[in-house]
Amino acid sequence: MTTPDQPLTARHASPDNHYPWGNGCDGWRLVEDGALSLREERLPPGGAEAPHLHRVARQIFYVLAGELSIAVPGTLLRAGAGEALEIPPGLPHLVRNAGSQDLRILLVSAPDTIGDRYPVDAALP
């Protein structure tokens, strides 16, 4: 977290802020503050995570490249480059790349999702 007495610096994806997730996916923590997180993530074709929900956090997925698919109860949401999808707290979801090229997204969560991720057994499309 940046405080008023610290200089502002640019943040970018690097080995220092990298984390693996899902099945072959990569992420980079750009901002990690209890109230907010900003991550850049890459999902290879077929990349996905397990169905889950966040009880408190609201998430916005902004697509940089590729096509994002988010399965929620009853429907499949899709977004392409330059588009965003919002997932409110409490909504079960499954993020995946059903396309043939890497999917790159910016993921904003408010507040941060650390400690706020719950697996679900929901049947998602």
Biotite code that builds the C-alpha atoms (Angstrom):
import biotite.structure as struc

atoms = struc.array([
    struc.Atom([0.000, 0.000, 0.000], chain_id="A", res_id=1, res_name="MET", atom_name="CA", element="C"),
    struc.Atom([1.293, 3.456, -0.865], chain_id="A", res_id=2, res_name="THR", atom_name="CA", element="C"),
    struc.Atom([1.196, 6.018, 1.923], chain_id="A", res_id=3, res_name="THR", atom_name="CA", element="C"),
    struc.Atom([1.386, 9.830, 1.556], chain_id="A", res_id=4, res_name="PRO", atom_name="CA", element="C"),
    struc.Atom([5.102, 9.885, 2.455], chain_id="A", res_id=5, res_name="ASP", atom_name="CA", element="C"),
    struc.Atom([6.067, 7.242, -0.145], chain_id="A", res_id=6, res_name="GLN", atom_name="CA", element="C"),
    struc.Atom([6.862, 8.143, -3.753], chain_id="A", res_id=7, res_name="PRO", atom_name="CA", element="C"),
    struc.Atom([4.406, 6.944, -6.363], chain_id="A", res_id=8, res_name="LEU", atom_name="CA", element="C"),
    struc.Atom([5.863, 4.359, -8.711], chain_id="A", res_id=9, res_name="THR", atom_name="CA", element="C"),
    struc.Atom([4.696, 2.561, -11.820], chain_id="A", res_id=10, res_name="ALA", atom_name="CA", element="C"),
    struc.Atom([3.611, -1.020, -11.294], chain_id="A", res_id=11, res_name="ARG", atom_name="CA", element="C"),
    struc.Atom([4.119, -3.763, -13.832], chain_id="A", res_id=12, res_name="HIS", atom_name="CA", element="C"),
    struc.Atom([4.099, -7.535, -14.186], chain_id="A", res_id=13, res_name="ALA", atom_name="CA", element="C"),
    struc.Atom([7.417, -8.988, -13.042], chain_id="A", res_id=14, res_name="SER", atom_name="CA", element="C"),
    struc.Atom([8.813, -12.157, -11.450], chain_id="A", res_id=15, res_name="PRO", atom_name="CA", element="C"),
    struc.Atom([8.632, -10.369, -8.065], chain_id="A", res_id=16, res_name="ASP", atom_name="CA", element="C"),
    struc.Atom([4.825, -10.097, -8.097], chain_id="A", res_id=17, res_name="ASN", atom_name="CA", element="C"),
    struc.Atom([3.979, -13.262, -10.085], chain_id="A", res_id=18, res_name="HIS", atom_name="CA", element="C"),
    struc.Atom([1.770, -16.102, -8.830], chain_id="A", res_id=19, res_name="TYR", atom_name="CA", element="C"),
    struc.Atom([0.509, -19.242, -10.599], chain_id="A", res_id=20, res_name="PRO", atom_name="CA", element="C"),
    struc.Atom([-3.178, -20.155, -10.320], chain_id="A", res_id=21, res_name="TRP", atom_name="CA", element="C"),
    struc.Atom([-5.850, -22.382, -11.876], chain_id="A", res_id=22, res_name="GLY", atom_name="CA", element="C"),
    struc.Atom([-4.659, -24.828, -14.507], chain_id="A", res_id=23, res_name="ASN", atom_name="CA", element="C"),
    struc.Atom([-1.622, -23.211, -16.106], chain_id="A", res_id=24, res_name="GLY", atom_name="CA", element="C"),
    struc.Atom([-2.672, -19.613, -15.488], chain_id="A", res_id=25, res_name="CYS", atom_name="CA", element="C"),
    struc.Atom([-0.418, -16.744, -14.391], chain_id="A", res_id=26, res_name="ASP", atom_name="CA", element="C"),
    struc.Atom([-1.119, -13.636, -12.366], chain_id="A", res_id=27, res_name="GLY", atom_name="CA", element="C"),
    struc.Atom([0.735, -10.516, -11.269], chain_id="A", res_id=28, res_name="TRP", atom_name="CA", element="C"),
    struc.Atom([-0.214, -8.483, -8.190], chain_id="A", res_id=29, res_name="ARG", atom_name="CA", element="C"),
    struc.Atom([-0.103, -4.829, -9.229], chain_id="A", res_id=30, res_name="LEU", atom_name="CA", element="C"),
    struc.Atom([-1.930, -3.330, -6.242], chain_id="A", res_id=31, res_name="VAL", atom_name="CA", element="C"),
    struc.Atom([-2.513, -5.188, -2.986], chain_id="A", res_id=32, res_name="GLU", atom_name="CA", element="C"),
    struc.Atom([-4.342, -3.138, -0.397], chain_id="A", res_id=33, res_name="ASP", atom_name="CA", element="C"),
    struc.Atom([-6.961, -4.519, 1.969], chain_id="A", res_id=34, res_name="GLY", atom_name="CA", element="C"),
    struc.Atom([-9.583, -2.276, 0.382], chain_id="A", res_id=35, res_name="ALA", atom_name="CA", element="C"),
    struc.Atom([-8.592, -2.894, -3.246], chain_id="A", res_id=36, res_name="LEU", atom_name="CA", element="C"),
    struc.Atom([-6.554, -5.176, -5.459], chain_id="A", res_id=37, res_name="SER", atom_name="CA", element="C"),
    struc.Atom([-5.524, -4.901, -9.087], chain_id="A", res_id=38, res_name="LEU", atom_name="CA", element="C"),
    struc.Atom([-4.096, -7.915, -10.844], chain_id="A", res_id=39, res_name="ARG", atom_name="CA", element="C"),
    struc.Atom([-3.054, -8.720, -14.371], chain_id="A", res_id=40, res_name="GLU", atom_name="CA", element="C"),
    struc.Atom([-3.833, -12.318, -15.304], chain_id="A", res_id=41, res_name="GLU", atom_name="CA", element="C"),
    struc.Atom([-3.113, -14.608, -18.246], chain_id="A", res_id=42, res_name="ARG", atom_name="CA", element="C"),
    struc.Atom([-5.200, -17.676, -19.033], chain_id="A", res_id=43, res_name="LEU", atom_name="CA", element="C"),
    struc.Atom([-3.948, -20.002, -21.776], chain_id="A", res_id=44, res_name="PRO", atom_name="CA", element="C"),
    struc.Atom([-6.536, -21.670, -24.054], chain_id="A", res_id=45, res_name="PRO", atom_name="CA", element="C"),
    struc.Atom([-8.530, -23.992, -21.803], chain_id="A", res_id=46, res_name="GLY", atom_name="CA", element="C"),
    struc.Atom([-7.312, -22.172, -18.672], chain_id="A", res_id=47, res_name="GLY", atom_name="CA", element="C"),
    struc.Atom([-9.850, -21.969, -15.862], chain_id="A", res_id=48, res_name="ALA", atom_name="CA", element="C"),
    struc.Atom([-10.386, -22.008, -12.128], chain_id="A", res_id=49, res_name="GLU", atom_name="CA", element="C"),
    struc.Atom([-12.750, -23.884, -9.841], chain_id="A", res_id=50, res_name="ALA", atom_name="CA", element="C"),
    struc.Atom([-16.280, -22.497, -9.288], chain_id="A", res_id=51, res_name="PRO", atom_name="CA", element="C"),
    struc.Atom([-16.359, -20.171, -6.288], chain_id="A", res_id=52, res_name="HIS", atom_name="CA", element="C"),
    struc.Atom([-17.871, -17.007, -4.866], chain_id="A", res_id=53, res_name="LEU", atom_name="CA", element="C"),
    struc.Atom([-16.772, -14.047, -2.789], chain_id="A", res_id=54, res_name="HIS", atom_name="CA", element="C"),
    struc.Atom([-19.090, -13.055, 0.044], chain_id="A", res_id=55, res_name="ARG", atom_name="CA", element="C"),
    struc.Atom([-17.783, -9.487, 0.331], chain_id="A", res_id=56, res_name="VAL", atom_name="CA", element="C"),
    struc.Atom([-15.668, -8.604, -2.718], chain_id="A", res_id=57, res_name="ALA", atom_name="CA", element="C"),
    struc.Atom([-17.020, -7.129, -5.940], chain_id="A", res_id=58, res_name="ARG", atom_name="CA", element="C"),
    struc.Atom([-14.898, -7.952, -8.998], chain_id="A", res_id=59, res_name="GLN", atom_name="CA", element="C"),
    struc.Atom([-14.457, -6.294, -12.381], chain_id="A", res_id=60, res_name="ILE", atom_name="CA", element="C"),
    struc.Atom([-12.749, -8.232, -15.181], chain_id="A", res_id=61, res_name="PHE", atom_name="CA", element="C"),
    struc.Atom([-11.400, -6.000, -17.975], chain_id="A", res_id=62, res_name="TYR", atom_name="CA", element="C"),
    struc.Atom([-10.255, -7.829, -21.110], chain_id="A", res_id=63, res_name="VAL", atom_name="CA", element="C"),
    struc.Atom([-6.940, -6.728, -22.619], chain_id="A", res_id=64, res_name="LEU", atom_name="CA", element="C"),
    struc.Atom([-6.740, -9.509, -25.252], chain_id="A", res_id=65, res_name="ALA", atom_name="CA", element="C"),
    struc.Atom([-8.703, -12.651, -26.113], chain_id="A", res_id=66, res_name="GLY", atom_name="CA", element="C"),
    struc.Atom([-12.216, -13.571, -25.029], chain_id="A", res_id=67, res_name="GLU", atom_name="CA", element="C"),
    struc.Atom([-13.311, -13.966, -21.417], chain_id="A", res_id=68, res_name="LEU", atom_name="CA", element="C"),
    struc.Atom([-16.032, -16.439, -20.440], chain_id="A", res_id=69, res_name="SER", atom_name="CA", element="C"),
    struc.Atom([-17.578, -16.301, -16.972], chain_id="A", res_id=70, res_name="ILE", atom_name="CA", element="C"),
    struc.Atom([-20.138, -18.952, -16.126], chain_id="A", res_id=71, res_name="ALA", atom_name="CA", element="C"),
    struc.Atom([-22.716, -17.878, -13.545], chain_id="A", res_id=72, res_name="VAL", atom_name="CA", element="C"),
    struc.Atom([-25.916, -19.706, -12.550], chain_id="A", res_id=73, res_name="PRO", atom_name="CA", element="C"),
    struc.Atom([-28.182, -19.870, -15.601], chain_id="A", res_id=74, res_name="GLY", atom_name="CA", element="C"),
    struc.Atom([-25.953, -18.177, -18.164], chain_id="A", res_id=75, res_name="THR", atom_name="CA", element="C"),
    struc.Atom([-22.533, -17.739, -19.729], chain_id="A", res_id=76, res_name="LEU", atom_name="CA", element="C"),
    struc.Atom([-21.190, -14.178, -19.853], chain_id="A", res_id=77, res_name="LEU", atom_name="CA", element="C"),
    struc.Atom([-18.642, -13.221, -22.523], chain_id="A", res_id=78, res_name="ARG", atom_name="CA", element="C"),
    struc.Atom([-16.438, -10.184, -23.064], chain_id="A", res_id=79, res_name="ALA", atom_name="CA", element="C"),
    struc.Atom([-13.801, -9.333, -25.672], chain_id="A", res_id=80, res_name="GLY", atom_name="CA", element="C"),
    struc.Atom([-10.899, -6.889, -25.752], chain_id="A", res_id=81, res_name="ALA", atom_name="CA", element="C"),
    struc.Atom([-11.909, -3.477, -24.432], chain_id="A", res_id=82, res_name="GLY", atom_name="CA", element="C"),
    struc.Atom([-14.933, -4.845, -22.545], chain_id="A", res_id=83, res_name="GLU", atom_name="CA", element="C"),
    struc.Atom([-15.526, -5.483, -18.838], chain_id="A", res_id=84, res_name="ALA", atom_name="CA", element="C"),
    struc.Atom([-17.714, -7.813, -16.794], chain_id="A", res_id=85, res_name="LEU", atom_name="CA", element="C"),
    struc.Atom([-18.683, -7.177, -13.174], chain_id="A", res_id=86, res_name="GLU", atom_name="CA", element="C"),
    struc.Atom([-19.372, -9.944, -10.641], chain_id="A", res_id=87, res_name="ILE", atom_name="CA", element="C"),
    struc.Atom([-21.175, -8.798, -7.476], chain_id="A", res_id=88, res_name="PRO", atom_name="CA", element="C"),
    struc.Atom([-20.568, -10.353, -4.054], chain_id="A", res_id=89, res_name="PRO", atom_name="CA", element="C"),
    struc.Atom([-22.334, -13.668, -3.481], chain_id="A", res_id=90, res_name="GLY", atom_name="CA", element="C"),
    struc.Atom([-22.602, -14.691, -7.157], chain_id="A", res_id=91, res_name="LEU", atom_name="CA", element="C"),
    struc.Atom([-21.053, -18.112, -7.889], chain_id="A", res_id=92, res_name="PRO", atom_name="CA", element="C"),
    struc.Atom([-18.792, -17.910, -10.936], chain_id="A", res_id=93, res_name="HIS", atom_name="CA", element="C"),
    struc.Atom([-16.232, -19.772, -13.006], chain_id="A", res_id=94, res_name="LEU", atom_name="CA", element="C"),
    struc.Atom([-13.703, -17.829, -15.075], chain_id="A", res_id=95, res_name="VAL", atom_name="CA", element="C"),
    struc.Atom([-12.281, -19.544, -18.151], chain_id="A", res_id=96, res_name="ARG", atom_name="CA", element="C"),
    struc.Atom([-10.673, -19.086, -21.534], chain_id="A", res_id=97, res_name="ASN", atom_name="CA", element="C"),
    struc.Atom([-12.671, -21.041, -24.116], chain_id="A", res_id=98, res_name="ALA", atom_name="CA", element="C"),
    struc.Atom([-10.810, -19.335, -26.980], chain_id="A", res_id=99, res_name="GLY", atom_name="CA", element="C"),
    struc.Atom([-7.819, -20.415, -29.048], chain_id="A", res_id=100, res_name="SER", atom_name="CA", element="C"),
    struc.Atom([-5.419, -17.665, -27.907], chain_id="A", res_id=101, res_name="GLN", atom_name="CA", element="C"),
    struc.Atom([-4.150, -16.434, -24.554], chain_id="A", res_id=102, res_name="ASP", atom_name="CA", element="C"),
    struc.Atom([-6.650, -14.379, -22.566], chain_id="A", res_id=103, res_name="LEU", atom_name="CA", element="C"),
    struc.Atom([-5.183, -11.373, -20.740], chain_id="A", res_id=104, res_name="ARG", atom_name="CA", element="C"),
    struc.Atom([-7.268, -9.483, -18.212], chain_id="A", res_id=105, res_name="ILE", atom_name="CA", element="C"),
    struc.Atom([-7.044, -6.843, -15.536], chain_id="A", res_id=106, res_name="LEU", atom_name="CA", element="C"),
    struc.Atom([-8.927, -7.915, -12.417], chain_id="A", res_id=107, res_name="LEU", atom_name="CA", element="C"),
    struc.Atom([-10.082, -5.316, -9.891], chain_id="A", res_id=108, res_name="VAL", atom_name="CA", element="C"),
    struc.Atom([-11.429, -6.569, -6.562], chain_id="A", res_id=109, res_name="SER", atom_name="CA", element="C"),
    struc.Atom([-12.879, -4.367, -3.843], chain_id="A", res_id=110, res_name="ALA", atom_name="CA", element="C"),
    struc.Atom([-12.122, -5.222, -1.164], chain_id="A", res_id=111, res_name="PRO", atom_name="CA", element="C"),
    struc.Atom([-9.261, -7.636, -1.815], chain_id="A", res_id=112, res_name="ASP", atom_name="CA", element="C"),
    struc.Atom([-10.346, -11.295, -2.097], chain_id="A", res_id=113, res_name="THR", atom_name="CA", element="C"),
    struc.Atom([-7.732, -12.675, 0.318], chain_id="A", res_id=114, res_name="ILE", atom_name="CA", element="C"),
    struc.Atom([-9.728, -14.707, 2.845], chain_id="A", res_id=115, res_name="GLY", atom_name="CA", element="C"),
    struc.Atom([-12.933, -14.175, 0.842], chain_id="A", res_id=116, res_name="ASP", atom_name="CA", element="C"),
    struc.Atom([-12.973, -17.110, -1.589], chain_id="A", res_id=117, res_name="ARG", atom_name="CA", element="C"),
    struc.Atom([-15.470, -19.932, -1.062], chain_id="A", res_id=118, res_name="TYR", atom_name="CA", element="C"),
    struc.Atom([-15.775, -23.027, -3.275], chain_id="A", res_id=119, res_name="PRO", atom_name="CA", element="C"),
    struc.Atom([-19.243, -23.834, -4.609], chain_id="A", res_id=120, res_name="VAL", atom_name="CA", element="C"),
    struc.Atom([-20.806, -26.931, -6.131], chain_id="A", res_id=121, res_name="ASP", atom_name="CA", element="C"),
    struc.Atom([-23.140, -24.906, -8.357], chain_id="A", res_id=122, res_name="ALA", atom_name="CA", element="C"),
    struc.Atom([-23.897, -26.334, -11.788], chain_id="A", res_id=123, res_name="ALA", atom_name="CA", element="C"),
    struc.Atom([-22.547, -23.619, -14.072], chain_id="A", res_id=124, res_name="LEU", atom_name="CA", element="C"),
    struc.Atom([-22.884, -23.557, -17.877], chain_id="A", res_id=125, res_name="PRO", atom_name="CA", element="C"),
])
